[in-house]
Amino acid sequence: PPRTYFHTVRDPALEPTALLCGVLAASDAELLASGRHLESAFGNEILSTSEPFPFDHSTYYHAEMNHSGPAPLLKRIFLFRALVDPASLAATKRAAMALEARLAGSRNGGGGGGAAAEMLYAEQNSIGSATTMADQAVNTAASIREDLERQRAMFASFFERMEIVSDSVPSIQRLMGQISRKKKLDFIIFACVVAFLLFITMIWKIF
């Protein structure tokens, strides 16, 4: 059965992105048929596709796909029209895994694809889990970055306020000194007035 690989052209802000799907098969007819199956499985129309090109830098998938001919496997890259949420990549991969298992069963007479299909399904499950964990790690990192930026802004505001207070301290000290001097002057005047009145009272009683 054809093999599928998924990639998303991702933005650091995790905005909706373009979905790319790489498909391996023994013939171009199988590649094109796989594209139609993927459109149906994803509910997403293919916008464009690459020309088929030989996947000849490795024979890793030959045994898994029961490919024993001398010709290399072929590969196409499909670009889908509708943008997708990067967080949905794991679900998209699981839908492709189900499609591969169904095509493998059909190709092997309904027997579910045999041991090779089971190995393929287990490998794809592992890839799907790793993709989900990677998405969660990216989301966590983005959240931590936002928290750090908020803390940095808070500390910057705090230091600005401290600078304002430190600049205003000399003025406050001068104002407090002026108030203290005025109180002393008022006390001296009051004491002089009291003393004068006492002196007048004593003179009046004596004479």
Salt bridges, closest charged atoms under 4 A:
ASP28 OD1 - ARG76 NE 2.69
GLU30 OE2 - ARG107 NH1 3.57
GLU45 OE1 - ARG81 NE 3.36
GLU64 OE2 - ARG3 NH1 2.37
GLU100 OE1 - ARG3 NE 3.81
ASP135 OD1 - ARG10 NH1 2.81
ASP147 OD1 - ARG150 NH2 2.05
ASP186 OD2 - LYS182 NZ 3.38
